[in-house]
Amino acid sequence: MTLFHRRARYGLAAAALACAPLPAQASDKGWDDAGTITRDALMIAAVGVPVVKGDWQGLLQAGGSIGATKLLTYGMKEAFPEWRPDRSDRKSFPSGHTSTAFAAAATLQNRYGWEIGIPAHVAAAFVGFSRVQADRHHWYDVVAGAALGEVTGLLITSKQNDRVQVVPWAGRDGGGVALAMRF
């Protein structure tokens, strides 16, 4: 990896976090705007990193991950109508902002590693927090959106470096994440 690619990688991660400012005022609108900006920055990073790296397979996977997450989210909103906390409509479950943010973060993590994945997940968690603070979602809408985005991102995106794999698993008695390393 060239010095340019390393700097671009970390620069995009830093840009995503820099776009996640705390709202200037603790109003519903301020939280809503901050969450939206952060979600958009994560989506730009998820497609921007592959473009900078010339990783066209990664770009297709990022688009597929985010697109599939959006389709599943909107389908669930129709199947499970739930009032938003502010009673504006019945599209609360699951949180679309959160599912999209976590799909982007999981894509970055799974494709390029923890160096970009951890900051992306911190930003995605902020998106979920902002949605509750903005009174647009219940906490369980955000948890469901995060799970949906994370699973979709992990299932659709493959590692660029296959020496380390993080695999989610679930069974009758629980679930978790398995870490496999090849030496």
ABEGO torsion letter per residue (X at the ends): XBAAAAAAAAAAAAAAAAABBBBABBBAAAAAAAAAAAAAAAAAAAAAAAAAAGBAAAAAAAAAAAAAAAAAAAAAAAABBBBBAAGABAAAOBBAAAAAAAAAAAAAAAAAEAAAAAAAAAAAAAAAAAAAAAGABBAAAAAAAAAAAAAAAAAABBBABAABBBBBBBBAAEBEBBBBBBX
